Amino acid sequence: MRRMLFIAFFLASMSASAADGYNSVEEVRLRMASRMLDPIEGIWQFTGEGAVVAIERRNSEFGLPSYSMTVIDSPQRSLLPGTPMASITSTVKSATFEAVILTHFNASSMKLSRPKKFLLILNDERLTIKPVKAKLSLNILRLIPYAYRLGLSYRDHRPDDLDGCVRIFPAPSKPIIPVHL
């Protein structure tokens, strides 16, 4: 009995602390509808059957605006609503943002980890996510004499700008899927 009470208390405290205003899409939509939003702010869904996230402006006194990306709903049941997912900062280039996105879910701590840098490009109610790649690489095998002189390597030719998000709220001015007559 004692163990059951502990488990119930633990689950209740986790759900109460993690959600904090992110229990549902409607709750976030009502909060966002009550104020003026920046172009990147809103409710977004990752392509495919991805997570639904909220991008909201953080209070900053100086400098360029910064934003936070928070999970509202996820196909991964263990990822709780209200989990911080990314930190986004503006750049001087219009509709381009830098982001540090947490890319790995750690099941033991129930949190996201492994931050990686990305560029977010806002265009036509879509948010394209491009990874920032290192410029310097070293192939250690080329140091071994004769055996690996050819230096064969595999490169993925899939474009980097196919991943991203689609805006859910505020409603896009143009339909996501065009209607043909």
Steps between C-alpha positions, in 0.01 A plus 500: 500500500780739590675428172179573303458836674861590421455411132174697478660803669804478274292486181272783614794724587669429164189578297426816699853637479564411135178637348477853650278647230575242229230241575331536162523683170181694584647629826810633321289638213283703739808641676663598168180647353491760778817681386693614192732229366836526326518327158666186642274472803215253492414133514697280259497131408809315381456335160380144486329395820725725705460681826286811542701783655444858610751771412466797734702815558705514815528820699828664407590857580786548254614370164319296240186314604533143620240225508439164665361186338290287735330165438118500507430153359732224383458158341757380754279447807784540750576855379279710727321822399690807618843347435742768372634394160699791357635846547465727196670834434450751221770583250551817300378323188125529457297184574812305604554376854767303685382220726649259748267199489516211744507196271502192726245374753664351808261237639670480839466873579183551290657811343640608166876528462782528240466858379586565136505820297253562218389781272127567482373672185146637500325510160138466388370381838762224510806477717796328333757344733858467374779345708814704553788277395866518595735625230805301606526121476782254541520152352731307733515203260699709252786506751548124459746448211390333175192316630257790477656733243182525298312672782153374404217663690121495491306824466126533533355703212167566669446877524520646852199725460225234485443481876295752688166606643162611369307778674177402678424829679454779405331364192714534187395771256546254211369142521769238567358275228378708202143451388463453124180558310 
